[in-house]
Amino acid sequence: MAKSTNLAARAASDLTSAHQGLLRANLLFGLIQYAITSGNVNEFRAHSLADIGTKLTRTYGERA
């Protein structure tokens, strides 16, 4: 029984981490969208933001 409790706790922790990571990625992609639509892409360094978003979604997607 202890193993299943530990497993459930770990799964809950991983899902919480994944949720937080995806929220951060969503914010980054929102910034990229804003930069593109506002015409200020160079000020936001959209490529760097997209790279960070890609890494976040990959990392937390694997955990989920």
C-alpha positions, 0 to 999 in steps of 0.5 A: 500500500505504501508504494501506491501511495508514493506513486500517487504522490509523485504523480500528483507532484509531476502533474502540478509541475507540468501544469505550472510549466505549461502556464509559463509556456502559454505566457511566453507564446502570448508574448510572442503573439503580442510582439508579432501583432504589435509590430515590435518583434525585434524588441521582444526577441521572439526567437528566444521566447519561442526557444524557451517555450519549446523547451518548457513544453518539451520538459513538462510534457515529458513529465506529464 
